[in-house]
Amino acid sequence: MWKCKINPTFEQNSFLKIFLQPEICVEYNETLKTNEIEILNGNSTIKYQWKDIFSYFETYAIENWIKNYDYYYLQNALKDWERGNYDTLVVGSSYACFGYDDKIESEHTKNLALPSQDLYYALKIIEECKRRTQYSIKNIIIGLGYYSFYSDLSKTENEDELSRISNVYKPIFGDEHNAIILPPQIETKQSVIWNIPSILSYFSNQIYNTIFGEYFSVLHERKKLKTIMWDDKTKEWNELLVVEREEAGKKRAELHNKKIRYYESYIENTQLLSQLASCCEKNFVKLYICIFPVTKEYWNYIDKQMIDNFYNALSDIKGKIQVLDLNECKCWDIDDFNDMDHLSAVGAKKATTLINKAIGISTKL
């Protein structure tokens, strides 16, 4: 039987409750130094300095957070939503993740959009937020691209993208959607002594608070997350030559244009959004569909039929929605973009101000 012995003057008892497996008995031993702990199992004894244990698991937790960033971020952001007084929820793809800065708002909006988040999992997040909040949701903003109705994360052939279900959405929602085979989930340590899930939960909460609940941080820098489709990887978007930007915009748009063949996903996503719109209307929740801006280099090559189909889908929605197409605004310049179709920090502030003004949210400037 495992035991833990500490000096009666040990000052970290609250942490021991978090760190140790619940079945491990804690006893006192006055011969131990104040910050020492002793782990015993039969005749086997291991002595530790508490600071070494704390430091080891702190490092391990940071490494895990970085390795599975979106999981730990979303897990803690949902807890933040539950604790906070939020009435406006932002979900959607990387366009919304990069494009809406909830920190310049009046502290009642939470952005839970993530890279590659499709409509299905955006709606899962909406359902979870409705379940967790004691306040009424007033506004839901879904950030999309023109190709979004054709996207189904669970049907992608890209294993890295599919692993987002293995590592983020399935652990949180227990839902694989249409996936048949998923890549293996990132594994964490197992221990009969240390309560690894409890330890990771504690430190992930600390990390979330340290980065002020922001998705982009020193651990996850916006500029380093740009989609690079140009040769010189050291260059930022606004440092590229005109011909380099044109080529990159064409590549990106043509990649998205290929999605138009996924008609089944188009139908399913239209139905999902229609169900949400009806539910929002019944519950007096305003639903906004926001199309975030793209560069002119991307716009020049996007399949205009895809844009028409996007608006056709919206016209088929049964329920009240309001559409904000930020591509109709001619205020965007090169410094507003991180890459071909994602906003920079400067662009995000501009987009957020436009969105907040449109839906009647006061913006902190």
N, C-alpha and C positions, 0 to 999 in steps of 0.2 A: 504493500500500500504506500502510495506517495504521500509525503509530508513536506511541509515548509516550516522552517524554524527561523524566528527573528528575535532580535533583542526587544524587550518591553518598551524601549525608548524609540523604536523604529518609527519614523515619521511619515512613511509612504503607504500606510494601510489602505487608503482609498484606491491607490493605484494597484495594490496587490489584488484587490477584489476584481479589478478589470483584467489584470494580466494572467492570473492563475485560473486553471480549470476549476469549476465550482466544487468538484468533489474532493479537491486537495485540502487536507486539514492543516490549519496554521497553528503552530504552537510557539511558546516563548522559550528562549535559551539565553540566559543572562551572560554567558561567556562570549557570545557573539558581539561584534562591534555594532554601533548604532545603524550603520548603513550596509551591513552584511545580511545576506539571507543564505540559508542552507536548505538544499533540496535533498531529501532522503528517500530511498526505496530499499527496504531491507537493510543490508549491510553496505549499500552503496551511498556515498555522500558526496555532493558537489556544493562547493561554496562559491558564491558570487558577490561582487560589489553591485549594489543596486544601480549606481550610475552607469555601469557597463551594460546591464540588462536594458535599461531605459534607452540608452544611446543606440544599442544594437537594433532594437525594434523600431525606434524612430527612423533610422536609416532604411530599414527593411520596408517600412510603410511608405516612405517617400519613393523608394524604387518601385513599389507596387503601384502607387498612384500614377507615376509617370508611364509605367508599362501599360496600364489599363485606365488611362486618364478619363475617358468619357464615362466609364462606369462609376468611378468614385465621384466624379463631378456631378453626374445626374442623381446619384443616390443621395448626396448631401444637399443638392439644390432642391430636391423634393422635400427633404426635411425642413429646409429653409422656408419653402412655400408653406408648409404645414404650420410653422411657427409664426410666420409673418402675416402682416395685414395687407395682402395682395388682392387686387381686384381685376388686374389685367394680365393675361397670360400670352406669351409669345412662344410659338412652336414652329417647326418646319425644318427645312434643309439648311445646309451650310450658308445659303444666302441670308437667312434670318440670323443665323449664329454670328456671321461676320457683319451683318448689316444693321442690327438693332442693338443699341447700347442702353441697357436698362439703368445704368448708373447715372445718366443725365436726366432722368425722369423724376417724378415726385415721390419715389420710393414705394409705389404701389404696383409696379409692373415687374414681372419676372420673366426672363428670357430662358426657355428650356429647349431652344432649338439646338441641334447638333449636326455636324457633318454627316451627310448621307441619310439623314432622318427622312423616311418617306411618310406619306400621308397616313398609312396604317399605324405606324408607331407614334406619329404626332398625335393621333386620336387616342392612343393608349395613354399617353402622357396627360392629355386633357381629362380623360376619365379618372386617372389617378389623382390629379389635382382637385377635381370636383369631390372625390371621395375624402380627401384629406383636409379640405378647408372648412372652417366654420363660418367663413364669410361668403357673400354672394359674388360670383364672378360676373363682372360687368362687360368686359371686352375680351374676345379671343382674336389674336392676330396670327394667321398662318402664313408664313413666308414661303413663297414658291418660285420656281422658274417655269418657263413655258413648257418644259419637257416633263414637269413633275407628275402629271397624270399618267405618264407612261412608266413611272418608276415603281419598282417593287424590290425592296432590299433583299427579301427572302428568295428572289429568283435570280439574283445576280450571279454571273459566272466568275466574278472576281472574289477570290478566297479571302483577301484582306478585308474587303467590304462585308462579305458574309460573316466574317468573324465578329463583326459588330453585334450581330444577333447572339452569337455564342457568349460574348464577353460583357455585353451591355444590356440588351433588351430581354433576353431570356432569363438571366439571373434576377432582374428586377420585376418583370411582368410574367415570367413563366410561359412565354408565348413565342413560338417559332414561326407563326404566320404560315406561309406556303413552303417553307424550307423542307426539303426531304433529308438531306445530309448536311450537317454543320461541321465546321472545323472544330477541333478540340478547344475547350475553354482554358484560359490561362489558369494554371494551378497555383495555389498558395501553400505555404508550409503546413504540415500536420504535426501536432505535438500532444503528448499525454499530459504534459506539465502546463504548457502555456496555452491560453485561450486565444488562438490566433484571430478568429473573427472579431472578438471583442477588442483586441489590441488594435487591429486595423481600423475598426470603427472609431475608436478613440482618436487615433492619429489622423485619420482622414478628415474628421471633424475639425481638428486643429489646423490642418493644411487648408481646408476650405475657408476657415476664418482668416488665416494668414493672407490668402490671396483675395480677401474681401468678397468672396462669393462670385468672383469674376471668372469667366471661362478662359480669357486670355490673361496670362500671367508670366512671371519669370520662368515658370515650369513649362509654359505652353505659349510661346511667343507668336503673335499674329503673323509677323513677317516670315517667320520660319515655316509657317503652315500654308504658305501660298502654293498654288498649283503651278508648277514650272513646266512650261511647254516650249521653252526656248533653249538654245545651246549653252549660253554662258550662265551657269547656275549661280554665279556670284552677283549677278545684276538684279536689281529690283525692277518692278514693272515700269516705273517712271524713269528708269535709266536706259531702257531699251531704245534702239533705233526704230524708226517708223516701220521699216521693212520687217524687223523682228517682231514687233507688236502685231503687225498684220498677219504674219505667218502663224503666230501663237493663237490669235483670235480665231483664225480659220480652223486650226486643228481642234480647238476646244468646241467650237460650234458644230463642226462636222461629227465629232464624237457624240454630242447630244442629239444631233439629227437622226442618228441611227436608232434611237429609242422609239421612233414613231411606229415601228413595226410591232410594238408590244400592245396590241389592241385590247387583249383581255385585261391587262393592268389598267388601261385607260377606262374601261367600263367599270371595273371594281372600284377604282379610286373615285370616279364620278358618283357612284352609289354611296360610298363611304362619306363623302363630303355632303351629299344630299341628306343623308341621315343626320349628320351633325347639324346642318343648317336648320332642319326641322326641329331638332331638340333645342337648339339655341333660341329659336323663335318662340317656342312654347314656354321657355324659362326666362324670357326677356333678356337674353344675352346677345350683345351685338357681335356679329361675326364678320371679321375683315379678312379678305384675301389680298395679300400684299405681294406684288411682283417686284423684286428688288432689281436695281439697274445693272446693266452690263456695259462693257466698253463698246465703243463704236466699232472696234475691230472684231468683236464677237458678233455684234448686231448685224454687220454686213453679210454674214454667212449663215445665220440661223435660218432654218427652213420656215418660210412664212406660213406654210400650211400648218405647221405645228402651232404657231401662234393662233391661227384661225380655229384650230381644233381645241385649243385651250379655252378660248372664249365661248366656243360652242358647248363645251362641257359645263362652264359656269352658267350658261343660259338654261341648261337642263336641270340645274339644281332646284329642288323643291324646298323652299325655305328662303328666308331673307338673308342676303349677303351683300356686303359692300366691297367693291374692288378698288384697290389703290395700285395703279401701275406706275411705278417710279421711273420707268423708261420714257414716260410722256413728259417728264420734267427735263428741260434742257440745261440744267445747272451743273452737270457733272463734267469734271475734267480729269486729266491723267493722274493727278495726285490723290484722287478719291478712290483709287483702286489698288488692291493688293496684287491682283493678277487680271486675267481676262474677264472674269465674271464675279469676283468677290470684292467687297469694299474694304478699304483701308480704315484705320481708326478715324481719320479725318472724314472720310466718306460716310462712315457709320454714324457719326454725330450729325452730319447733314441729313442723312436719311431718317434718323430718329426724330429730328426736329420736324421734318415734313410729315411723318406719320402721326406724331403726337398732336400736331396742329390740326390734322385732318380728322382725328377722332376725339379731339377736345381734351387732351391731357396736357397739363402745364409742364413745360420743360425747364429744368434747372440749367442755366447757362453760366 
